[in-house]
Amino acid sequence: MGFAKAGWRPLLVADNNDNVGETHGYNYPSIPFDHHDLSSKKSRQSIIEKFKNHNVGIVAGGPPCQGFSIFGKRRFVNTRSFVAGKDKRNKLVYSFADIVTEISPRWFVMENVPGMASIDEGKLLKKLIKKFKKAGYVNVEARILNSANYGVPQLRKRLLLIGNRTGHIIPWPKKKFFEEPKNWQKPYRTVGQVISDLARASSYRAKLCHVPMAHKPLLVERYKLIQEGKKLDVETLPDHLKAGYRTTKVKNYSHVFKRLHRDKPATTMVPGHNAFPVHPWLNRTLTVREAARIQTFPDEVEFKGNRQEQCIQVGNAFPPMLAELIANNIRKAETNGWKPGKVPPSAYYSLVENPKEYESID
């Protein structure tokens, strides 16, 4: 979405999830969708053969990151022996690298969780960068970006690995929003700014993917005890709320019992049925649409599948607003670096309608 809005023409989208395919087909019926498991060499080859001899501008992707995340097995004491570098789910990172090196686009953009940078004391990331450079990508850089610094109302940090074989300096986006802004700077965008109009019951609509969960009474009672911007303190719960429907003692993991604050950015939207945080002032968790707003999806995008699948799609997504900024910076880098005698940039992509909306890169 972000790359298309920045003027790039999508040629192919690939994923191994049926619901993602359905969502893509509904929202972008004219863009081909490849439903394959790209850990398979045969599946990768089918994509490589389509584009290997073409002048592809960018290959962009987010290989599954569960094996790198500190919220996965790396976090818990009873899985200390877990070696992320050998997690089969992380093989898709190398599948992505294979596709890039075989198709040889001018640029590639890969996103992942920040935890990837610390695997084996950074050796895994260095190995990946070395692979790209060996394939002719002279400029390759990795940075951890906080989405809130770029207008996304969410404290979502992601590792970005960007490379090119064109010789351009990597055009990293400039921070435009700040937690503690100076007089001339913009403050972080907040949860209240993007979801307040969805609090009315009259706004609930299935087509909008804006249907609150029917929480059980005990859960609602717990939500009522969580202050805005705070987590549930399980130790202070009254006795009748300490036990769950399926457990003898309620535990507070991650974002499950965290209430957002209307005047602050959200915490990271994580995928799953019950993982979205609690609404700032209503005693329920966020709807799919509210989470999508926080991820900067426009309302016209519909998510398919059951509620859990919709939550997974929204939670796994890279914020379109930040993707657009990155894609636009790359487009501008190529445009500004064009010299007479080369193929004109118009052969690579169509320009956005209002290029003045975007800040140039120094």
Kinemage of the C-alpha trace (Angstrom):
@kinemage 1
@onewidth
@group {chain A} dominant
@subgroup {mainchain}
@vectorlist {calphas} color= white
{ca met a 1} P 0.000 0.000 0.000
{ca gly a 2} L 2.653 2.471 1.021
{ca phe a 3} L 4.864 1.759 -1.980
{ca ala a 4} L 1.960 2.025 -4.407
{ca lys a 5} L 0.862 5.322 -2.904
{ca ala a 6} L 4.419 6.619 -3.330
{ca gly a 7} L 4.233 5.930 -7.069
{ca trp a 8} L 5.694 2.451 -7.444
{ca arg a 9} L 3.715 -0.069 -9.513
{ca pro a 10} L 3.275 -3.392 -7.678
{ca leu a 11} L 4.026 -6.378 -9.938
{ca leu a 12} L 3.456 -9.281 -7.549
{ca val a 13} L 2.493 -9.941 -3.931
{ca ala a 14} L 3.386 -13.222 -2.223
{ca asp a 15} L 2.180 -14.845 0.998
{ca asn a 16} L 1.351 -18.310 2.323
{ca asn a 17} L -1.796 -17.330 4.237
{ca asp a 18} L -5.228 -18.024 2.721
{ca asn a 19} L -6.839 -15.110 4.546
{ca val a 20} L -4.130 -12.713 3.445
{ca gly a 21} L -4.788 -13.840 -0.114
{ca glu a 22} L -8.510 -13.211 0.301
{ca thr a 23} L -7.882 -9.767 1.788
{ca his a 24} L -5.478 -8.885 -1.005
{ca gly a 25} L -7.823 -10.124 -3.720
{ca tyr a 26} L -10.719 -8.094 -2.344
{ca asn a 27} L -8.778 -4.840 -1.988
{ca tyr a 28} L -6.366 -5.168 -4.942
{ca pro a 29} L -7.952 -7.480 -7.526
{ca ser a 30} L -5.751 -6.192 -10.363
{ca ile a 31} L -2.439 -6.990 -8.615
{ca pro a 32} L -1.270 -10.633 -8.988
{ca phe a 33} L -1.028 -12.691 -5.803
{ca asp a 34} L 1.332 -15.668 -5.450
{ca his a 35} L 0.094 -18.111 -2.803
{ca his a 36} L 3.254 -20.057 -1.964
{ca asp a 37} L 5.479 -21.059 0.931
{ca leu a 38} L 8.688 -19.272 -0.039
{ca ser a 39} L 10.807 -21.479 2.205
{ca ser a 40} L 10.423 -23.944 -0.681
{ca lys a 41} L 13.124 -23.569 -3.326
{ca lys a 42} L 10.638 -24.582 -6.010
{ca ser a 43} L 8.239 -21.804 -4.962
{ca arg a 44} L 11.015 -19.221 -4.898
{ca gln a 45} L 12.160 -20.310 -8.329
{ca ser a 46} L 8.719 -19.712 -9.812
{ca ile a 47} L 8.953 -16.062 -8.750
{ca ile a 48} L 12.583 -15.709 -9.765
{ca glu a 49} L 11.865 -17.016 -13.263
{ca lys a 50} L 9.121 -14.413 -13.737
{ca phe a 51} L 11.361 -11.440 -13.018
{ca lys a 52} L 14.994 -12.490 -13.327
{ca asn a 53} L 15.555 -10.807 -16.687
{ca his a 54} L 13.457 -7.732 -15.971
{ca asn a 55} L 14.486 -4.336 -14.654
{ca val a 56} L 12.775 -4.598 -11.262
{ca gly a 57} L 12.944 -1.495 -9.090
{ca ile a 58} L 12.392 -2.879 -5.590
{ca val a 59} L 11.822 -6.139 -3.782
{ca ala a 60} L 10.240 -5.330 -0.412
{ca gly a 61} L 9.176 -7.760 2.267
{ca gly a 62} L 8.820 -8.746 5.882
{ca pro a 63} L 9.856 -12.379 6.384
{ca pro a 64} L 8.122 -13.968 9.415
{ca cys a 65} L 9.926 -12.883 12.553
{ca gln a 66} L 8.614 -15.038 15.437
{ca gly a 67} L 11.978 -16.730 15.913
{ca phe a 68} L 13.715 -13.362 16.334
{ca ser a 69} L 11.179 -11.732 18.654
{ca ile a 70} L 11.967 -11.249 22.340
{ca phe a 71} L 8.251 -11.866 22.950
{ca gly a 72} L 8.703 -15.402 21.648
{ca lys a 73} L 10.888 -18.209 22.969
{ca arg a 74} L 13.845 -15.877 23.559
{ca arg a 75} L 11.993 -14.310 26.457
{ca phe a 76} L 11.355 -17.231 28.766
{ca val a 77} L 13.682 -19.029 31.161
{ca asn a 78} L 12.411 -22.514 30.279
{ca thr a 79} L 13.476 -22.036 26.648
{ca arg a 80} L 16.961 -20.621 27.236
{ca ser a 81} L 18.410 -23.351 25.040
{ca phe a 82} L 16.455 -21.992 22.083
{ca val a 83} L 18.770 -20.890 19.254
{ca ala a 84} L 17.044 -18.275 17.099
{ca gly a 85} L 19.565 -18.655 14.318
{ca lys a 86} L 18.412 -22.279 13.867
{ca asp a 87} L 14.661 -21.606 14.132
{ca lys a 88} L 13.127 -22.890 10.877
{ca arg a 89} L 10.763 -19.917 10.807
{ca asn a 90} L 13.790 -17.678 10.313
{ca lys a 91} L 14.807 -19.478 7.112
{ca leu a 92} L 12.436 -17.177 5.259
{ca val a 93} L 14.883 -14.343 5.878
{ca tyr a 94} L 17.357 -16.205 3.671
{ca ser a 95} L 14.578 -17.031 1.210
{ca phe a 96} L 14.012 -13.304 0.875
{ca ala a 97} L 17.742 -12.794 0.329
{ca asp a 98} L 17.778 -15.517 -2.350
{ca ile a 99} L 14.937 -13.849 -4.244
{ca val a 100} L 16.693 -10.471 -4.091
{ca thr a 101} L 20.067 -11.769 -5.240
{ca glu a 102} L 18.525 -13.808 -8.075
{ca ile a 103} L 16.131 -11.154 -9.407
{ca ser a 104} L 18.667 -8.393 -8.754
{ca pro a 105} L 16.346 -5.408 -8.295
{ca arg a 106} L 17.900 -1.970 -8.018
{ca trp a 107} L 16.784 -1.751 -4.370
{ca phe a 108} L 15.538 -4.035 -1.632
{ca val a 109} L 13.775 -3.199 1.622
{ca met a 110} L 13.419 -5.799 4.378
{ca glu a 111} L 11.723 -5.243 7.714
{ca asn a 112} L 11.879 -7.353 10.851
{ca val a 113} L 11.677 -7.077 14.624
{ca pro a 114} L 14.551 -5.267 16.405
{ca gly a 115} L 15.538 -8.558 18.055
{ca met a 116} L 17.012 -9.748 14.786
{ca ala a 117} L 19.906 -7.310 15.251
{ca ser a 118} L 21.055 -8.998 18.480
{ca ile a 119} L 20.954 -12.653 17.340
{ca asp a 120} L 24.368 -14.273 17.929
{ca glu a 121} L 25.755 -10.891 18.986
{ca gly a 122} L 24.796 -9.434 15.632
{ca lys a 123} L 26.470 -12.163 13.562
{ca leu a 124} L 23.272 -13.213 11.793
{ca leu a 125} L 22.579 -9.682 10.552
{ca lys a 126} L 26.203 -9.209 9.501
{ca lys a 127} L 26.077 -12.487 7.584
{ca leu a 128} L 22.961 -11.326 5.778
{ca ile a 129} L 24.509 -7.967 4.880
{ca lys a 130} L 27.629 -9.745 3.616
{ca lys a 131} L 25.441 -11.925 1.366
{ca phe a 132} L 23.797 -8.856 -0.167
{ca lys a 133} L 27.089 -7.046 -0.705
{ca lys a 134} L 28.581 -10.086 -2.370
{ca ala a 135} L 25.631 -10.003 -4.788
{ca gly a 136} L 26.469 -6.439 -5.844
{ca tyr a 137} L 24.535 -4.344 -3.348
{ca val a 138} L 27.249 -1.802 -2.650
{ca asn a 139} L 25.184 0.164 -0.156
{ca val a 140} L 23.438 -1.819 2.580
{ca glu a 141} L 22.406 -0.346 5.922
{ca ala a 142} L 20.293 -1.465 8.867
{ca arg a 143} L 18.509 0.814 11.311
{ca ile a 144} L 15.864 0.439 13.968
{ca leu a 145} L 13.087 2.960 13.373
{ca asn a 146} L 10.352 3.923 15.821
{ca ser a 147} L 7.172 4.407 13.804
{ca ala a 148} L 5.980 7.148 16.183
{ca asn a 149} L 8.777 9.413 14.912
{ca tyr a 150} L 7.201 9.368 11.448
{ca gly a 151} L 3.551 10.113 12.175
{ca val a 152} L 2.290 6.660 13.155
{ca pro a 153} L 0.351 6.861 16.465
{ca gln a 154} L 2.159 3.796 17.780
{ca leu a 155} L 5.458 3.092 19.540
{ca arg a 156} L 6.301 0.353 17.048
{ca lys a 157} L 10.015 -0.275 16.552
{ca arg a 158} L 11.140 -2.188 13.494
{ca leu a 159} L 14.501 -3.141 12.035
{ca leu a 160} L 14.834 -1.917 8.450
{ca leu a 161} L 17.491 -3.309 6.132
{ca ile a 162} L 17.782 -1.289 2.920
{ca gly a 163} L 20.245 -1.825 0.100
{ca asn a 164} L 20.869 -0.808 -3.498
{ca arg a 165} L 23.219 -1.593 -6.371
{ca thr a 166} L 22.811 1.902 -7.836
{ca gly a 167} L 25.348 3.687 -5.641
{ca his a 168} L 22.788 5.987 -4.022
{ca ile a 169} L 23.165 6.900 -0.362
{ca ile a 170} L 20.436 5.150 1.643
{ca pro a 171} L 17.732 7.842 2.005
{ca trp a 172} L 16.587 7.193 5.559
{ca pro a 173} L 13.498 9.197 6.520
{ca lys a 174} L 13.922 12.115 8.873
{ca lys a 175} L 12.169 12.174 12.218
{ca lys a 176} L 9.208 14.530 12.054
{ca phe a 177} L 7.376 13.783 15.317
{ca phe a 178} L 8.852 13.787 18.821
{ca glu a 179} L 7.990 12.543 22.317
{ca glu a 180} L 9.220 15.812 23.846
{ca pro a 181} L 9.056 18.284 20.948
{ca lys a 182} L 10.729 21.670 20.839
{ca asn a 183} L 8.598 24.695 19.992
{ca trp a 184} L 9.136 24.130 16.271
{ca gln a 185} L 8.623 20.367 16.313
{ca lys a 186} L 5.514 18.194 16.080
{ca pro a 187} L 4.460 15.998 19.020
{ca tyr a 188} L 3.734 12.301 18.606
{ca arg a 189} L 0.319 11.551 17.127
{ca thr a 190} L -1.969 9.970 19.680
{ca val a 191} L -4.493 7.168 19.963
{ca gly a 192} L -7.277 9.642 20.708
{ca gln a 193} L -6.607 11.505 17.469
{ca val a 194} L -7.264 8.460 15.302
{ca ile a 195} L -9.963 6.402 17.063
{ca ser a 196} L -12.146 8.835 19.078
{ca asp a 197} L -14.844 8.939 16.397
{ca leu a 198} L -15.151 5.142 16.604
{ca ala a 199} L -16.190 5.105 20.265
{ca arg a 200} L -19.881 5.638 19.520
{ca ala a 201} L -21.990 2.482 19.295
{ca ser a 202} L -23.549 3.905 16.135
{ca ser a 203} L -20.160 3.544 14.391
{ca tyr a 204} L -20.043 -0.248 14.863
{ca arg a 205} L -20.261 -1.978 11.487
{ca ala a 206} L -19.122 -5.419 10.344
{ca lys a 207} L -18.173 -4.107 6.889
{ca leu a 208} L -15.824 -1.642 8.565
{ca cys a 209} L -14.312 -4.497 10.668
{ca his a 210} L -15.425 -2.457 13.656
{ca val a 211} L -17.272 -4.891 15.913
{ca pro a 212} L -16.304 -5.052 19.632
{ca met a 213} L -15.703 -8.410 21.251
{ca ala a 214} L -18.420 -9.755 23.550
{ca his a 215} L -16.260 -9.958 26.667
{ca lys a 216} L -17.298 -12.169 29.555
{ca pro a 217} L -18.488 -10.330 32.715
{ca leu a 218} L -15.373 -11.150 34.802
{ca leu a 219} L -13.154 -9.756 32.070
{ca val a 220} L -15.142 -6.524 31.883
{ca glu a 221} L -14.855 -6.146 35.657
{ca arg a 222} L -11.070 -6.443 35.393
{ca tyr a 223} L -10.944 -3.914 32.578
{ca lys a 224} L -12.828 -1.436 34.768
{ca leu a 225} L -9.985 -1.571 37.300
{ca ile a 226} L -7.268 -0.627 34.788
{ca gln a 227} L -6.400 3.065 34.813
{ca glu a 228} L -5.843 4.852 31.520
{ca gly a 229} L -2.315 4.239 30.250
{ca lys a 230} L -1.653 1.581 32.919
{ca lys a 231} L -1.489 -2.213 33.228
{ca leu a 232} L -3.659 -4.385 35.410
{ca asp a 233} L -2.172 -4.970 38.865
{ca val a 234} L -3.134 -8.613 39.453
{ca glu a 235} L -1.960 -8.484 43.076
{ca thr a 236} L -4.611 -5.919 44.038
{ca leu a 237} L -7.529 -7.680 42.368
{ca pro a 238} L -10.449 -8.660 44.610
{ca asp a 239} L -10.576 -12.406 45.237
{ca his a 240} L -13.435 -13.109 42.829
{ca leu a 241} L -11.417 -11.580 39.972
{ca lys a 242} L -8.099 -13.325 40.656
{ca ala a 243} L -9.168 -16.626 39.120
{ca gly a 244} L -9.912 -16.908 35.410
{ca tyr a 245} L -12.447 -19.032 33.598
{ca arg a 246} L -9.716 -21.518 32.701
{ca thr a 247} L -6.968 -20.682 35.212
{ca thr a 248} L -6.681 -20.575 38.978
{ca lys a 249} L -4.722 -17.313 38.885
{ca val a 250} L -4.916 -14.493 36.390
{ca lys a 251} L -1.562 -13.523 34.863
{ca asn a 252} L -0.703 -10.331 33.058
{ca tyr a 253} L 1.378 -10.970 29.965
{ca ser a 254} L 2.523 -8.266 27.604
{ca his a 255} L -0.346 -6.140 26.225
{ca val a 256} L -3.314 -8.312 27.216
{ca phe a 257} L -4.292 -6.225 30.267
{ca lys a 258} L -2.854 -2.881 29.160
{ca arg a 259} L -5.112 0.142 28.684
{ca leu a 260} L -3.984 2.689 26.133
{ca his a 261} L -3.897 6.419 26.862
{ca arg a 262} L -5.857 8.727 24.590
{ca asp a 263} L -3.146 11.423 24.725
{ca lys a 264} L -0.228 9.126 23.864
{ca pro a 265} L 0.788 6.810 21.025
{ca ala a 266} L -0.275 3.174 21.366
{ca thr a 267} L 2.037 0.389 22.352
{ca thr a 268} L 2.927 -2.039 19.549
{ca met a 269} L -0.089 -3.684 17.962
{ca val a 270} L 0.635 -7.408 18.194
{ca pro a 271} L -1.319 -10.079 16.297
{ca gly a 272} L -3.770 -12.448 17.877
{ca his a 273} L -7.337 -12.837 19.080
{ca asn a 274} L -6.950 -11.320 22.550
{ca ala a 275} L -3.655 -9.495 22.270
{ca phe a 276} L -4.891 -6.033 21.266
{ca pro a 277} L -4.807 -3.638 24.226
{ca val a 278} L -7.777 -2.180 26.095
{ca his a 279} L -9.524 0.914 24.751
{ca pro a 280} L -8.467 4.168 26.503
{ca trp a 281} L -11.891 4.813 28.076
{ca leu a 282} L -14.204 1.956 27.091
{ca asn a 283} L -14.117 -1.363 28.947
{ca arg a 284} L -13.252 -3.545 25.984
{ca thr a 285} L -10.265 -4.336 23.800
{ca leu a 286} L -9.710 -2.560 20.510
{ca thr a 287} L -11.675 -3.595 17.466
{ca val a 288} L -9.886 -4.632 14.276
{ca arg a 289} L -10.659 -1.224 12.735
{ca glu a 290} L -9.312 0.707 15.709
{ca ala a 291} L -6.073 -1.281 15.563
{ca ala a 292} L -5.962 -0.738 11.791
{ca arg a 293} L -6.346 3.028 12.307
{ca ile a 294} L -3.411 2.932 14.738
{ca gln a 295} L -1.443 1.032 12.075
{ca thr a 296} L -2.421 3.847 9.605
{ca phe a 297} L -4.644 1.732 7.343
{ca pro a 298} L -7.381 3.764 5.620
{ca asp a 299} L -10.943 2.706 6.377
{ca glu a 300} L -11.608 1.580 2.806
{ca val a 301} L -9.295 -1.411 3.312
{ca glu a 302} L -11.283 -4.436 4.461
{ca phe a 303} L -9.741 -7.439 6.205
{ca lys a 304} L -11.061 -10.918 5.440
{ca gly a 305} L -11.271 -14.089 7.501
{ca asn a 306} L -12.629 -14.495 11.037
{ca arg a 307} L -11.878 -11.946 13.730
{ca gln a 308} L -8.707 -13.693 14.877
{ca glu a 309} L -7.376 -13.804 11.325
{ca gln a 310} L -8.183 -10.129 10.846
{ca cys a 311} L -6.313 -9.290 14.061
{ca ile a 312} L -3.293 -11.275 12.868
{ca gln a 313} L -3.234 -9.452 9.543
{ca val a 314} L -3.431 -6.024 11.178
{ca gly a 315} L -0.920 -6.871 13.892
{ca asn a 316} L 1.612 -8.359 11.459
{ca ala a 317} L 1.461 -5.419 9.081
{ca phe a 318} L 4.093 -2.759 8.528
{ca pro a 319} L 2.489 0.702 8.945
{ca pro a 320} L 1.557 1.926 5.433
{ca met a 321} L 2.354 5.528 6.371
{ca leu a 322} L 5.984 4.703 7.162
{ca ala a 323} L 6.238 2.407 4.132
{ca glu a 324} L 5.075 5.262 1.902
{ca leu a 325} L 7.704 7.593 3.342
{ca ile a 326} L 10.499 5.072 2.765
{ca ala a 327} L 9.292 4.254 -0.758
{ca asn a 328} L 8.960 7.916 -1.661
{ca asn a 329} L 12.480 8.663 -0.412
{ca ile a 330} L 13.860 5.908 -2.651
{ca arg a 331} L 11.885 7.246 -5.603
{ca lys a 332} L 13.289 10.720 -5.004
{ca ala a 333} L 16.823 9.404 -4.596
{ca glu a 334} L 16.622 7.842 -8.054
{ca thr a 335} L 14.975 10.914 -9.560
{ca asn a 336} L 17.525 13.320 -8.101
{ca gly a 337} L 20.390 11.042 -9.149
{ca trp a 338} L 19.239 10.723 -12.777
{ca lys a 339} L 21.586 11.982 -15.465
{ca pro a 340} L 21.069 12.478 -19.229
{ca gly a 341} L 21.779 9.341 -21.238
{ca lys a 342} L 20.201 6.999 -18.701
{ca val a 343} L 16.744 5.488 -18.995
{ca pro a 344} L 14.374 8.223 -17.760
{ca pro a 345} L 12.764 7.653 -14.356
{ca ser a 346} L 9.293 7.608 -15.957
{ca ala a 347} L 10.161 4.206 -17.393
{ca tyr a 348} L 10.590 2.863 -13.877
{ca tyr a 349} L 7.540 4.254 -12.134
{ca ser a 350} L 4.772 6.781 -12.350
{ca leu a 351} L 5.210 9.875 -10.194
{ca val a 352} L 2.754 10.728 -7.453
{ca glu a 353} L 0.140 13.311 -8.326
{ca asn a 354} L 1.278 15.897 -5.799
{ca pro a 355} L 5.029 15.495 -5.228
{ca lys a 356} L 5.122 18.757 -3.235
{ca glu a 357} L 3.359 16.955 -0.398
{ca tyr a 358} L 6.615 15.172 0.405
{ca glu a 359} L 9.701 16.616 2.030
{ca ser a 360} L 12.885 16.300 -0.022
{ca ile a 361} L 15.914 14.467 1.307
{ca asp a 362} L 19.088 16.436 1.929
